[in-house]
Amino acid sequence: MTTIEKQLQAHPRNMRYVLTLTAIIIVLFAWSLAAVNLKDINQSGLNIAQNIITGILNPDLNLLLSVSKQSVLYLLVETVAIAFLGTIVGAVLSVPLAFLAASNIVPKPVAWLTRLLLIFIRTIPALVYGLMFIRVSGPGPFSGVMTIGITSVGMLSKLYVDAIEELDTKVLESMTSIGCTTFEKVRYGILPQLMSLFLSVTIYRFDMNMREASILGLVGAGGIGAPLIFAMNGYKWNQVGAILIGLVILILIIEWMSNKLRTKLVKG
């Protein structure tokens, strides 16, 4: 049987697969669409939407450009500080956990137990961690830092483990043959291979933490989220516009800088 005949025979099976997959997607789309309810949208809701858009397009410039502790600039700096320090805490905690979860470094039972711990950490949402830390240490930036740090551990450790398990083990075998200690193998054989990738992943996580730090302010964990929700609850849409403009500009700047740094680290 020629190759063309084999392809022709396989074509009907491919068509059945495509048709089945398309039917499943259509059913799921129709089921999701059934949950959309437009009956509650009335004239008052449309007026509120118009007020929101008007306020965002006419922001409170005094709040946006001033340098007081209630200004957008101060709150954005606080949010950056929370995200940065939380990322550092998460990265420091993730390194030993990643090595304990790497099956090519430690015995497999230890690696699996550590991975179960990391899965448990990842399953809890950031807002839940935020509410727990607020109960322990009270509302404020410290709760935000600890929340960002713990939530960062789940993702950073997973990516660190992937990097560790892809190590060039020939280097470690060579160092073992010449009598290097475990510390020397980690210091001179492992860290040089991992450092740039670790830094790249950490910078990417900092970019994500900037958005999470803004959201955590909604539950009182410091940053710009709390003034944003207060302004929305008070229908002060011009203040909402000022806060959103500042937040968008800051995130765009940080994303641009993080992309530049990560590209430089990856490409050397």
ChimeraX attribute file (.defattr): number of C-alpha atoms within 10 A of each C-alpha:
attribute: neighborCount
match mode: 1-to-1
recipient: residues
	/A:1	5
	/A:2	6
	/A:3	8
	/A:4	9
	/A:5	10
	/A:6	10
	/A:7	11
	/A:8	10
	/A:9	11
	/A:10	11
	/A:11	12
	/A:12	11
	/A:13	11
	/A:14	12
	/A:15	11
	/A:16	11
	/A:17	12
	/A:18	12
	/A:19	12
	/A:20	12
	/A:21	11
	/A:22	12
	/A:23	12
	/A:24	12
	/A:25	12
	/A:26	12
	/A:27	11
	/A:28	12
	/A:29	11
	/A:30	11
	/A:31	11
	/A:32	10
	/A:33	10
	/A:34	9
	/A:35	8
	/A:36	8
	/A:37	8
	/A:38	7
	/A:39	6
	/A:40	7
	/A:41	9
	/A:42	9
	/A:43	9
	/A:44	9
	/A:45	11
	/A:46	11
	/A:47	11
	/A:48	13
	/A:49	12
	/A:50	12
	/A:51	16
	/A:52	19
	/A:53	14
	/A:54	14
	/A:55	19
	/A:56	20
	/A:57	14
	/A:58	15
	/A:59	20
	/A:60	18
	/A:61	15
	/A:62	12
	/A:63	17
	/A:64	20
	/A:65	14
	/A:66	13
	/A:67	13
	/A:68	11
	/A:69	10
	/A:70	13
	/A:71	19
	/A:72	28
	/A:73	21
	/A:74	18
	/A:75	24
	/A:76	21
	/A:77	14
	/A:78	18
	/A:79	28
	/A:80	24
	/A:81	18
	/A:82	28
	/A:83	30
	/A:84	22
	/A:85	18
	/A:86	27
	/A:87	31
	/A:88	18
	/A:89	19
	/A:90	27
	/A:91	25
	/A:92	14
	/A:93	17
	/A:94	25
	/A:95	17
	/A:96	12
	/A:97	22
	/A:98	27
	/A:99	19
	/A:100	22
	/A:101	30
	/A:102	25
	/A:103	17
	/A:104	16
	/A:105	13
	/A:106	12
	/A:107	12
	/A:108	14
	/A:109	11
	/A:110	13
	/A:111	21
	/A:112	15
	/A:113	13
	/A:114	18
	/A:115	21
	/A:116	12
	/A:117	14
	/A:118	21
	/A:119	14
	/A:120	11
	/A:121	18
	/A:122	17
	/A:123	10
	/A:124	12
	/A:125	11
	/A:126	21
	/A:127	20
	/A:128	13
	/A:129	20
	/A:130	26
	/A:131	19
	/A:132	14
	/A:133	20
	/A:134	21
	/A:135	11
	/A:136	10
	/A:137	11
	/A:138	14
	/A:139	18
	/A:140	16
	/A:141	22
	/A:142	18
	/A:143	27
	/A:144	34
	/A:145	27
	/A:146	24
	/A:147	31
	/A:148	33
	/A:149	25
	/A:150	22
	/A:151	24
	/A:152	27
	/A:153	26
	/A:154	23
	/A:155	20
	/A:156	26
	/A:157	27
	/A:158	20
	/A:159	17
	/A:160	24
	/A:161	22
	/A:162	14
	/A:163	16
	/A:164	23
	/A:165	16
	/A:166	12
	/A:167	15
	/A:168	12
	/A:169	14
	/A:170	10
	/A:171	14
	/A:172	18
	/A:173	13
	/A:174	13
	/A:175	17
	/A:176	14
	/A:177	9
	/A:178	8
	/A:179	10
	/A:180	16
	/A:181	11
	/A:182	12
	/A:183	10
	/A:184	14
	/A:185	18
	/A:186	13
	/A:187	11
	/A:188	14
	/A:189	22
	/A:190	18
	/A:191	13
	/A:192	11
	/A:193	15
	/A:194	16
	/A:195	11
	/A:196	17
	/A:197	17
	/A:198	21
	/A:199	16
	/A:200	19
	/A:201	17
	/A:202	23
	/A:203	22
	/A:204	18
	/A:205	22
	/A:206	26
	/A:207	23
	/A:208	17
	/A:209	24
	/A:210	26
	/A:211	17
	/A:212	21
	/A:213	30
	/A:214	24
	/A:215	22
	/A:216	29
	/A:217	25
	/A:218	19
	/A:219	18
	/A:220	21
	/A:221	31
	/A:222	25
	/A:223	29
	/A:224	30
	/A:225	25
	/A:226	19
	/A:227	21
	/A:228	24
	/A:229	16
	/A:230	14
	/A:231	17
	/A:232	16
	/A:233	10
	/A:234	11
	/A:235	15
	/A:236	18
	/A:237	24
	/A:238	23
	/A:239	26
	/A:240	23
	/A:241	25
	/A:242	24
	/A:243	27
	/A:244	18
	/A:245	16
	/A:246	17
	/A:247	22
	/A:248	11
	/A:249	11
	/A:250	17
	/A:251	17
	/A:252	12
	/A:253	11
	/A:254	16
	/A:255	18
	/A:256	12
	/A:257	14
	/A:258	19
	/A:259	15
	/A:260	11
	/A:261	16
	/A:262	19
	/A:263	12
	/A:264	12
	/A:265	15
	/A:266	11
	/A:267	8
	/A:268	7
